Amino acid sequence: MLTLTDQAVAAIRELTNRPGVPPQTGLRIEPQVADGVGGLALSLSDGPQAGDQVIEEAGVQVFVQNQAAPALADKALDAQVDDDGEVSFLLQQQQSASPDGRSADEGF
């Protein structure tokens, strides 16, 4: 199952605790195809959709669309904030899944 780093939890909390955002809002991850290339799309959602895998950690929620869940099963969602306050999410191999200590990152 997808796990969340402390940085990802902090970034999701920042995004979902903004004024006017409903309290049940979480980050939704779903498959996306653009120009014939598959990837993942991230968006804020006011709740899970039918069939979503719901990940709750430290007061934040991530809703993973059921078709995206298998690809994320051994991943950790991380986040980075640049100097302008822009958030970038990254997927990394979970630490336990990488015995040599290396991680492969995919950015969004």
N, CA, C and O atoms as a GROMACS GRO file, in nm:
protein
  432
    1MET      N    1   0.084  -0.118   0.000
    1MET     CA    2   0.000   0.000   0.000
    1MET      C    3   0.089   0.124   0.000
    1MET      O    4   0.195   0.126   0.062
    2LEU      N    5   0.045   0.226  -0.070
    2LEU     CA    6   0.116   0.353  -0.073
    2LEU      C    7   0.136   0.406   0.068
    2LEU      O    8   0.044   0.402   0.150
    3THR      N    9   0.256   0.454   0.096
    3THR     CA   10   0.283   0.519   0.224
    3THR      C   11   0.313   0.666   0.200
    3THR      O   12   0.339   0.707   0.086
    4LEU      N   13   0.310   0.745   0.305
    4LEU     CA   14   0.334   0.889   0.296
    4LEU      C   15   0.453   0.926   0.382
    4LEU      O   16   0.465   0.881   0.495
    5THR      N   17   0.541   1.009   0.328
    5THR     CA   18   0.650   1.062   0.409
    5THR      C   19   0.597   1.177   0.494
    5THR      O   20   0.488   1.228   0.470
    6ASP      N   21   0.676   1.217   0.593
    6ASP     CA   22   0.637   1.332   0.676
    6ASP      C   23   0.621   1.458   0.592
    6ASP      O   24   0.532   1.539   0.618
    7GLN      N   25   0.706   1.474   0.490
    7GLN     CA   26   0.697   1.590   0.403
    7GLN      C   27   0.568   1.589   0.321
    7GLN      O   28   0.507   1.694   0.300
    8ALA      N   29   0.528   1.471   0.276
    8ALA     CA   30   0.402   1.460   0.201
    8ALA      C   31   0.283   1.492   0.290
    8ALA      O   32   0.191   1.562   0.249
    9VAL      N   33   0.285   1.440   0.412
    9VAL     CA   34   0.176   1.468   0.506
    9VAL      C   35   0.166   1.619   0.530
    9VAL      O   36   0.056   1.674   0.530
   10ALA      N   37   0.279   1.686   0.552
   10ALA     CA   38   0.280   1.830   0.577
   10ALA      C   39   0.227   1.907   0.456
   10ALA      O   40   0.150   2.002   0.471
   11ALA      N   41   0.266   1.867   0.336
   11ALA     CA   42   0.221   1.936   0.214
   11ALA      C   43   0.072   1.915   0.192
   11ALA      O   44   0.002   2.009   0.157
   12ILE      N   45   0.023   1.793   0.212
   12ILE     CA   46  -0.120   1.766   0.195
   12ILE      C   47  -0.199   1.843   0.298
   12ILE      O   48  -0.305   1.899   0.267
   13ARG      N   49  -0.150   1.847   0.421
   13ARG     CA   50  -0.219   1.923   0.526
   13ARG      C   51  -0.227   2.070   0.488
   13ARG      O   52  -0.332   2.133   0.506
   14GLU      N   53  -0.119   2.126   0.437
   14GLU     CA   54  -0.118   2.266   0.395
   14GLU      C   55  -0.222   2.290   0.285
   14GLU      O   56  -0.294   2.390   0.289
   15LEU      N   57  -0.230   2.201   0.189
   15LEU     CA   58  -0.325   2.217   0.078
   15LEU      C   59  -0.470   2.201   0.123
   15LEU      O   60  -0.558   2.272   0.074
   16THR      N   61  -0.495   2.108   0.214
   16THR     CA   62  -0.634   2.078   0.253
   16THR      C   63  -0.685   2.162   0.368
   16THR      O   64  -0.805   2.160   0.396
   17ASN      N   65  -0.598   2.236   0.436
   17ASN     CA   66  -0.642   2.320   0.548
   17ASN      C   67  -0.660   2.466   0.510
   17ASN      O   68  -0.672   2.552   0.597
   18ARG      N   69  -0.661   2.494   0.382
   18ARG     CA   70  -0.680   2.632   0.336
   18ARG      C   71  -0.824   2.675   0.360
   18ARG      O   72  -0.915   2.591   0.361
   19PRO      N   73  -0.847   2.805   0.381
   19PRO     CA   74  -0.984   2.854   0.401
   19PRO      C   75  -1.075   2.815   0.285
   19PRO      O   76  -1.037   2.823   0.169
   20GLY      N   77  -1.197   2.772   0.319
   20GLY     CA   78  -1.296   2.736   0.219
   20GLY      C   79  -1.288   2.594   0.169
   20GLY      O   80  -1.374   2.550   0.093
   21VAL      N   81  -1.187   2.520   0.210
   21VAL     CA   82  -1.173   2.380   0.168
   21VAL      C   83  -1.248   2.293   0.269
   21VAL      O   84  -1.222   2.302   0.389
   22PRO      N   85  -1.341   2.209   0.222
   22PRO     CA   86  -1.418   2.125   0.316
   22PRO      C   87  -1.326   2.036   0.400
   22PRO      O   88  -1.221   1.993   0.353
   23PRO      N   89  -1.364   2.009   0.525
   23PRO     CA   90  -1.278   1.932   0.616
   23PRO      C   91  -1.246   1.791   0.571
   23PRO      O   92  -1.143   1.737   0.611
   24GLN      N   93  -1.330   1.727   0.491
   24GLN     CA   94  -1.307   1.590   0.447
   24GLN      C   95  -1.220   1.583   0.320
   24GLN      O   96  -1.202   1.475   0.265
   25THR      N   97  -1.168   1.696   0.275
   25THR     CA   98  -1.089   1.701   0.152
   25THR      C   99  -0.958   1.625   0.168
   25THR      O  100  -0.893   1.630   0.272
   26GLY      N  101  -0.921   1.555   0.061
   26GLY     CA  102  -0.794   1.484   0.058
   26GLY      C  103  -0.732   1.494  -0.079
   26GLY      O  104  -0.788   1.556  -0.169
   27LEU      N  105  -0.616   1.435  -0.095
   27LEU     CA  106  -0.546   1.431  -0.223
   27LEU      C  107  -0.590   1.306  -0.298
   27LEU      O  108  -0.585   1.196  -0.243
   28ARG      N  109  -0.633   1.322  -0.422
   28ARG     CA  110  -0.676   1.207  -0.503
   28ARG      C  111  -0.570   1.178  -0.609
   28ARG      O  112  -0.518   1.268  -0.674
   29ILE      N  113  -0.539   1.050  -0.625
   29ILE     CA  114  -0.444   1.004  -0.726
   29ILE      C  115  -0.519   0.911  -0.820
   29ILE      O  116  -0.582   0.814  -0.777
   30GLU      N  117  -0.512   0.942  -0.950
   30GLU     CA  118  -0.581   0.859  -1.049
   30GLU      C  119  -0.499   0.851  -1.177
   30GLU      O  120  -0.415   0.938  -1.203
   31PRO      N  121  -0.522   0.746  -1.257
   31PRO     CA  122  -0.449   0.734  -1.384
   31PRO      C  123  -0.488   0.847  -1.479
   31PRO      O  124  -0.600   0.896  -1.477
   32GLN      N  125  -0.391   0.886  -1.562
   32GLN     CA  126  -0.416   0.989  -1.662
   32GLN      C  127  -0.336   0.953  -1.787
   32GLN      O  128  -0.221   0.910  -1.777
   33VAL      N  129  -0.397   0.970  -1.904
   33VAL     CA  130  -0.328   0.948  -2.030
   33VAL      C  131  -0.324   1.081  -2.104
   33VAL      O  132  -0.427   1.142  -2.129
   34ALA      N  133  -0.203   1.125  -2.138
   34ALA     CA  134  -0.185   1.249  -2.215
   34ALA      C  135  -0.092   1.219  -2.332
   34ALA      O  136   0.018   1.166  -2.313
   35ASP      N  137  -0.136   1.253  -2.451
   35ASP     CA  138  -0.057   1.228  -2.572
   35ASP      C  139  -0.015   1.082  -2.584
   35ASP      O  140   0.096   1.052  -2.628
   36GLY      N  141  -0.104   0.992  -2.543
   36GLY     CA  142  -0.076   0.850  -2.555
   36GLY      C  143   0.016   0.793  -2.449
   36GLY      O  144   0.050   0.674  -2.453
   37VAL      N  145   0.058   0.876  -2.354
   37VAL     CA  146   0.149   0.832  -2.248
   37VAL      C  147   0.072   0.827  -2.116
   37VAL      O  148   0.006   0.924  -2.078
   38GLY      N  149   0.082   0.715  -2.048
   38GLY     CA  150   0.014   0.700  -1.920
   38GLY      C  151   0.092   0.762  -1.807
   38GLY      O  152   0.215   0.766  -1.809
   39GLY      N  153   0.021   0.811  -1.710
   39GLY     CA  154   0.082   0.870  -1.591
   39GLY      C  155  -0.021   0.877  -1.481
   39GLY      O  156  -0.122   0.807  -1.485
   40LEU      N  157   0.005   0.960  -1.384
   40LEU     CA  158  -0.086   0.978  -1.272
   40LEU      C  159  -0.121   1.125  -1.259
   40LEU      O  160  -0.037   1.212  -1.282
   41ALA      N  161  -0.245   1.151  -1.221
   41ALA     CA  162  -0.290   1.288  -1.197
   41ALA      C  163  -0.321   1.303  -1.048
   41ALA      O  164  -0.377   1.213  -0.986
   42LEU      N  165  -0.284   1.417  -0.994
   42LEU     CA  166  -0.312   1.449  -0.855
   42LEU      C  167  -0.408   1.567  -0.851
   42LEU      O  168  -0.393   1.663  -0.926
   43SER      N  169  -0.505   1.559  -0.762
   43SER     CA  170  -0.600   1.669  -0.746
   43SER      C  171  -0.656   1.664  -0.605
   43SER      O  172  -0.649   1.562  -0.537
   44LEU      N  173  -0.713   1.776  -0.561
   44LEU     CA  174  -0.784   1.776  -0.434
   44LEU      C  175  -0.925   1.727  -0.459
   44LEU      O  176  -0.987   1.763  -0.559
   45SER      N  177  -0.976   1.645  -0.368
   45SER     CA  178  -1.110   1.588  -0.380
   45SER      C  179  -1.180   1.601  -0.246
   45SER      O  180  -1.118   1.583  -0.140
   46ASP      N  181  -1.310   1.631  -0.250
   46ASP     CA  182  -1.383   1.650  -0.124
   46ASP      C  183  -1.426   1.518  -0.061
   46ASP      O  184  -1.510   1.518   0.029
   47GLY      N  185  -1.370   1.408  -0.107
   47GLY     CA  186  -1.397   1.278  -0.048
   47GLY      C  187  -1.362   1.168  -0.147
   47GLY      O  188  -1.339   1.196  -0.265
   48PRO      N  189  -1.357   1.044  -0.099
   48PRO     CA  190  -1.325   0.934  -0.190
   48PRO      C  191  -1.440   0.904  -0.283
   48PRO      O  192  -1.557   0.930  -0.252
   49GLN      N  193  -1.406   0.849  -0.399
   49GLN     CA  194  -1.508   0.800  -0.491
   49GLN      C  195  -1.522   0.650  -0.470
   49GLN      O  196  -1.435   0.586  -0.411
   50ALA      N  197  -1.631   0.593  -0.518
   50ALA     CA  198  -1.657   0.450  -0.501
   50ALA      C  199  -1.538   0.370  -0.553
   50ALA      O  200  -1.491   0.393  -0.665
   51GLY      N  201  -1.489   0.277  -0.473
   51GLY     CA  202  -1.379   0.191  -0.511
   51GLY      C  203  -1.241   0.245  -0.477
   51GLY      O  204  -1.142   0.174  -0.492
   52ASP      N  205  -1.232   0.370  -0.432
   52ASP     CA  206  -1.102   0.428  -0.396
   52ASP      C  207  -1.042   0.358  -0.276
   52ASP      O  208  -1.113   0.319  -0.184
   53GLN      N  209  -0.910   0.344  -0.278
   53GLN     CA  210  -0.836   0.302  -0.160
   53GLN      C  211  -0.810   0.430  -0.079
   53GLN      O  212  -0.759   0.528  -0.133
   54VAL      N  213  -0.846   0.429   0.048
   54VAL     CA  214  -0.830   0.548   0.132
   54VAL      C  215  -0.713   0.526   0.227
   54VAL      O  216  -0.710   0.429   0.303
   55ILE      N  217  -0.618   0.617   0.221
   55ILE     CA  218  -0.502   0.613   0.309
   55ILE      C  219  -0.513   0.731   0.403
   55ILE      O  220  -0.520   0.846   0.359
   56GLU      N  221  -0.516   0.703   0.532
   56GLU     CA  222  -0.523   0.808   0.633
   56GLU      C  223  -0.397   0.802   0.717
   56GLU      O  224  -0.361   0.697   0.771
   57GLU      N  225  -0.331   0.915   0.728
   57GLU     CA  226  -0.209   0.920   0.808
   57GLU      C  227  -0.194   1.059   0.868
   57GLU      O  228  -0.200   1.159   0.797
   58ALA      N  229  -0.176   1.064   0.997
   58ALA     CA  230  -0.152   1.189   1.069
   58ALA      C  231  -0.253   1.298   1.035
   58ALA      O  232  -0.218   1.415   1.022
   59GLY      N  233  -0.379   1.258   1.019
   59GLY     CA  234  -0.486   1.355   0.997
   59GLY      C  235  -0.507   1.398   0.853
   59GLY      O  236  -0.590   1.485   0.828
   60VAL      N  237  -0.436   1.340   0.758
   60VAL     CA  238  -0.460   1.371   0.616
   60VAL      C  239  -0.509   1.245   0.546
   60VAL      O  240  -0.486   1.133   0.591
   61GLN      N  241  -0.577   1.267   0.432
   61GLN     CA  242  -0.630   1.155   0.356
   61GLN      C  243  -0.580   1.160   0.212
   61GLN      O  244  -0.569   1.268   0.153
   62VAL      N  245  -0.550   1.043   0.158
   62VAL     CA  246  -0.517   1.027   0.017
   62VAL      C  247  -0.613   0.924  -0.039
   62VAL      O  248  -0.630   0.815   0.017
   63PHE      N  249  -0.676   0.958  -0.151
   63PHE     CA  250  -0.771   0.869  -0.216
   63PHE      C  251  -0.705   0.817  -0.344
   63PHE      O  252  -0.677   0.894  -0.435
   64VAL      N  253  -0.681   0.687  -0.350
   64VAL     CA  254  -0.615   0.627  -0.465
   64VAL      C  255  -0.719   0.553  -0.547
   64VAL      O  256  -0.782   0.459  -0.499
   65GLN      N  257  -0.736   0.595  -0.672
   65GLN     CA  258  -0.831   0.531  -0.762
   65GLN      C  259  -0.791   0.386  -0.778
   65GLN      O  260  -0.672   0.356  -0.788
   66ASN      N  261  -0.888   0.295  -0.782
   66ASN     CA  262  -0.858   0.152  -0.777
   66ASN      C  263  -0.767   0.104  -0.889
   66ASN      O  264  -0.692   0.009  -0.868
   67GLN      N  265  -0.770   0.165  -1.008
   67GLN     CA  266  -0.682   0.123  -1.117
   67GLN      C  267  -0.538   0.170  -1.095
   67GLN      O  268  -0.445   0.113  -1.151
   68ALA      N  269  -0.519   0.274  -1.015
   68ALA     CA  270  -0.384   0.324  -0.986
   68ALA      C  271  -0.321   0.252  -0.868
   68ALA      O  272  -0.198   0.250  -0.856
   69ALA      N  273  -0.401   0.192  -0.782
   69ALA     CA  274  -0.352   0.131  -0.659
   69ALA      C  275  -0.242   0.027  -0.680
   69ALA      O  276  -0.143   0.030  -0.608
   70PRO      N  277  -0.255  -0.067  -0.776
   70PRO     CA  278  -0.149  -0.169  -0.791
   70PRO      C  279  -0.012  -0.108  -0.824
   70PRO      O  280   0.090  -0.158  -0.776
   71ALA      N  281  -0.009  -0.003  -0.905
   71ALA     CA  282   0.118   0.060  -0.942
   71ALA      C  283   0.183   0.134  -0.825
   71ALA      O  284   0.303   0.161  -0.827
   72LEU      N  285   0.103   0.165  -0.723
   72LEU     CA  286   0.154   0.242  -0.609
   72LEU      C  287   0.178   0.156  -0.486
   72LEU      O  288   0.218   0.207  -0.381
   73ALA      N  289   0.154   0.027  -0.496
   73ALA     CA  290   0.157  -0.062  -0.380
   73ALA      C  291   0.290  -0.061  -0.306
   73ALA      O  292   0.293  -0.075  -0.184
   74ASP      N  293   0.401  -0.044  -0.378
   74ASP     CA  294   0.532  -0.047  -0.314
   74ASP      C  295   0.600   0.089  -0.315
   74ASP      O  296   0.722   0.099  -0.308
   75LYS      N  297   0.518   0.196  -0.324
   75LYS     CA  298   0.572   0.331  -0.334
   75LYS      C  299   0.544   0.412  -0.208
   75LYS      O  300   0.455   0.382  -0.130
   76ALA      N  301   0.625   0.517  -0.193
   76ALA     CA  302   0.605   0.617  -0.088
   76ALA      C  303   0.586   0.752  -0.157
   76ALA      O  304   0.663   0.787  -0.247
   77LEU      N  305   0.486   0.826  -0.116
   77LEU     CA  306   0.463   0.960  -0.170
   77LEU      C  307   0.541   1.058  -0.086
   77LEU      O  308   0.526   1.062   0.036
   78ASP      N  309   0.625   1.137  -0.151
   78ASP     CA  310   0.706   1.238  -0.086
   78ASP      C  311   0.670   1.373  -0.146
   78ASP      O  312   0.603   1.379  -0.249
   79ALA      N  313   0.711   1.481  -0.083
   79ALA     CA  314   0.684   1.615  -0.134
   79ALA      C  315   0.804   1.705  -0.110
   79ALA      O  316   0.879   1.688  -0.014
   80GLN      N  317   0.820   1.800  -0.199
   80GLN     CA  318   0.923   1.902  -0.186
   80GLN      C  319   0.859   2.037  -0.211
   80GLN      O  320   0.770   2.049  -0.296
   81VAL      N  321   0.903   2.138  -0.138
   81VAL     CA  322   0.853   2.274  -0.157
   81VAL      C  323   0.970   2.360  -0.203
   81VAL      O  324   1.075   2.362  -0.139
   82ASP      N  325   0.950   2.431  -0.316
   82ASP     CA  326   1.059   2.514  -0.366
   82ASP      C  327   1.059   2.650  -0.297
   82ASP      O  328   0.977   2.675  -0.209
   83ASP      N  329   1.151   2.736  -0.336
   83ASP     CA  330   1.166   2.868  -0.273
   83ASP      C  331   1.044   2.957  -0.291
   83ASP      O  332   1.023   3.050  -0.213
   84ASP      N  333   0.963   2.930  -0.394
   84ASP     CA  334   0.843   3.008  -0.419
   84ASP      C  335   0.720   2.949  -0.351
   84ASP      O  336   0.609   3.002  -0.366
   85GLY      N  337   0.737   2.840  -0.276
   85GLY     CA  338   0.626   2.776  -0.207
   85GLY      C  339   0.548   2.678  -0.291
   85GLY      O  340   0.444   2.628  -0.247
   86GLU      N  341   0.597   2.647  -0.412
   86GLU     CA  342   0.531   2.549  -0.498
   86GLU      C  343   0.563   2.408  -0.450
   86GLU      O  344   0.678   2.376  -0.420
   87VAL      N  345   0.460   2.324  -0.444
   87VAL     CA  346   0.476   2.186  -0.397
   87VAL      C  347   0.491   2.093  -0.516
   87VAL      O  348   0.416   2.101  -0.612
   88SER      N  349   0.588   2.004  -0.507
   88SER     CA  350   0.606   1.896  -0.604
   88SER      C  351   0.596   1.765  -0.529
   88SER      O  352   0.660   1.747  -0.425
   89PHE      N  353   0.518   1.673  -0.582
   89PHE     CA  354   0.508   1.541  -0.522
   89PHE      C  355   0.594   1.444  -0.601
   89PHE      O  356   0.606   1.454  -0.723
   90LEU      N  357   0.655   1.350  -0.530
   90LEU     CA  358   0.743   1.250  -0.589
   90LEU      C  359   0.703   1.113  -0.540
   90LEU      O  360   0.657   1.097  -0.426
   91LEU      N  361   0.721   1.012  -0.626
   91LEU     CA  362   0.704   0.874  -0.583
   91LEU      C  363   0.841   0.812  -0.566
   91LEU      O  364   0.929   0.828  -0.651
   92GLN      N  365   0.858   0.742  -0.457
   92GLN     CA  366   0.983   0.673  -0.430
   92GLN      C  367   0.952   0.528  -0.394
   92GLN      O  368   0.841   0.497  -0.350
   93GLN      N  369   1.048   0.441  -0.413
   93GLN     CA  370   1.034   0.305  -0.363
   93GLN      C  371   1.028   0.312  -0.211
   93GLN      O  372   1.101   0.390  -0.149
   94GLN      N  373   0.941   0.232  -0.151
   94GLN     CA  374   0.938   0.225  -0.005
   94GLN      C  375   1.072   0.171   0.043
   94GLN      O  376   1.131   0.085  -0.022
   95GLN      N  377   1.119   0.220   0.154
   95GLN     CA  378   1.250   0.182   0.206
   95GLN      C  379   1.262   0.031   0.224
   95GLN      O  380   1.367  -0.026   0.194
   96SER      N  381   1.158  -0.034   0.273
   96SER     CA  382   1.166  -0.178   0.296
   96SER      C  383   1.171  -0.257   0.166
   96SER      O  384   1.215  -0.372   0.164
   97ALA      N  385   1.126  -0.196   0.056
   97ALA     CA  386   1.126  -0.265  -0.073
   97ALA      C  387   1.258  -0.253  -0.147
   97ALA      O  388   1.274  -0.311  -0.254
   98SER      N  389   1.355  -0.178  -0.090
   98SER     CA  390   1.481  -0.154  -0.158
   98SER      C  391   1.596  -0.196  -0.068
   98SER      O  392   1.648  -0.112   0.006
   99PRO      N  393   1.636  -0.322  -0.070
   99PRO     CA  394   1.738  -0.370   0.023
   99PRO      C  395   1.875  -0.305   0.004
   99PRO      O  396   1.956  -0.304   0.097
  100ASP      N  397   1.904  -0.250  -0.115
  100ASP     CA  398   2.034  -0.188  -0.135
  100ASP      C  399   2.036  -0.040  -0.096
  100ASP      O  400   2.138   0.027  -0.109
  101GLY      N  401   1.921   0.009  -0.047
  101GLY     CA  402   1.915   0.146   0.002
  101GLY      C  403   1.891   0.252  -0.105
  101GLY      O  404   1.874   0.369  -0.073
  102ARG      N  405   1.891   0.211  -0.231
  102ARG     CA  406   1.868   0.308  -0.338
  102ARG      C  407   1.718   0.328  -0.355
  102ARG      O  408   1.638   0.240  -0.322
  103SER      N  409   1.681   0.443  -0.408
  103SER     CA  410   1.541   0.469  -0.438
  103SER      C  411   1.530   0.527  -0.577
  103SER      O  412   1.616   0.603  -0.621
  104ALA      N  413   1.424   0.489  -0.644
  104ALA     CA  414   1.396   0.545  -0.776
  104ALA      C  415   1.285   0.647  -0.759
  104ALA      O  416   1.179   0.615  -0.705
  105ASP      N  417   1.307   0.768  -0.806
  105ASP     CA  418   1.209   0.875  -0.791
  105ASP      C  419   1.138   0.902  -0.923
  105ASP      O  420   1.199   0.898  -1.030
  106GLU      N  421   1.010   0.927  -0.912
  106GLU     CA  422   0.931   0.973  -1.026
  106GLU      C  423   0.860   1.100  -0.980
  106GLU      O  424   0.791   1.100  -0.878
  107GLY      N  425   0.876   1.208  -1.053
  107GLY     CA  426   0.815   1.335  -1.014
  107GLY      C  427   0.682   1.359  -1.082
  107GLY      O  428   0.654   1.303  -1.188
  108PHE      N  429   0.599   1.443  -1.018
  108PHE     CA  430   0.470   1.485  -1.076
  108PHE      C  431   0.480   1.631  -1.108
  108PHE      O  432   0.384   1.690  -1.157
   0.00000   0.00000   0.00000
